[in-house]
Amino acid sequence: MVQQLVLKNFVDHLVKQSNPSKLPVAPFSSISVENMPHNIDRMVLSNDQQYLYDICLPISRGECYSDLALRKPGPVVHSRWLKIAGRILRLYAVTEKPSHNLIILATYVMKVYATGMVPCQYKESPP
C-alpha cells in the first residue's frame, strides 16, 4: 500500500512538473523488450497507442530520432493513461541521468504496458 502511494505521488510529480516534449533527447540506455512487434499496422491503433508504440521502439533500440522527440503527446487526462505512459518514456529519453524510480517506471511501461497493449490490439484486427 505504501509503495503504491509512493509510486502514485512520483508519477503525479513527473506529470505535473515536467514537460518532456520541450527537452532535447539525451543519451539513454535501451530497455530490452523481447516480444515487441516491430512491424505492426499502426492504423489499428488509437493516437495514444500509436505514440506509445512509436516511442517504445526507439527506446528498445537505445536511440530516439529528433522527429519523434518533437512530437507532442497532448494533454494528460487520467482516463487516458497511455498518455502518462508515453510521457514517462519521453521523460526517460530526455533525462541524461535518470533516477532509479524513473528507470523502474520506464522499464515497467516498456515490459508491461506496451507489450501487453500492442499485441492485443493487433490480434483484434488480423492483417
Backbone hydrogen bonds, N-H to C=O, Kabsch-Sander energy under -0.5 kcal/mol:
donor,donor_aa,acceptor,acceptor_aa,energy
5,L,1,M,-2.0
6,V,2,V,-2.5
7,L,3,Q,-2.6
8,K,4,Q,-2.6
9,N,5,L,-2.5
10,F,6,V,-2.3
11,V,7,L,-2.6
12,D,8,K,-2.8
13,H,9,N,-2.3
14,L,10,F,-2.4
15,V,11,V,-2.7
16,K,12,D,-2.4
17,Q,13,H,-2.8
18,S,14,L,-1.8
22,K,19,N,-2.1
23,L,20,P,-1.4
26,A,93,A,-2.2
31,I,59,I,-1.4
32,S,30,S,-0.6
36,M,33,V,-0.5
42,R,40,I,-1.0
44,V,41,D,-1.6
45,L,42,R,-1.6
50,Q,46,S,-2.8
51,Y,47,N,-2.4
52,L,48,D,-2.3
53,Y,49,Q,-2.8
54,D,50,Q,-3.2
55,I,51,Y,-1.9
56,C,52,L,-2.0
57,L,53,Y,-1.9
59,I,55,I,-1.5
60,S,56,C,-2.4
61,R,57,L,-1.2
62,G,58,P,-1.3
63,E,58,P,-2.5
68,L,65,Y,-0.5
69,A,65,Y,-2.0
70,L,66,S,-1.5
71,R,67,D,-0.6
71,R,68,L,-0.8
80,R,77,V,-2.5
81,W,79,S,-0.7
83,K,80,R,-1.5
84,I,80,R,-0.7
85,A,81,W,-2.0
86,G,82,L,-2.6
87,R,83,K,-2.5
88,I,84,I,-2.3
89,L,85,A,-2.0
90,R,86,G,-2.4
91,L,87,R,-2.8
92,Y,88,I,-2.2
93,A,89,L,-2.1
94,V,90,R,-1.1
95,T,91,L,-0.9
95,T,92,Y,-0.6
96,E,94,V,-0.7
103,I,99,S,-2.2
104,I,100,H,-2.3
105,L,101,N,-2.5
106,A,102,L,-2.8
107,T,103,I,-2.5
108,Y,104,I,-2.4
109,V,105,L,-2.7
110,M,106,A,-2.5
111,K,107,T,-2.6
112,V,108,Y,-2.6
113,Y,108,Y,-1.0
114,A,109,V,-2.9
115,T,110,M,-0.8
116,G,112,V,-1.6
117,M,113,Y,-2.4
118,V,114,A,-2.4
120,C,116,G,-0.7
121,Q,117,M,-2.1
122,Y,118,V,-2.3
123,K,119,P,-2.2
124,E,120,C,-1.1
125,S,121,Q,-0.7
125,S,122,Y,-0.6
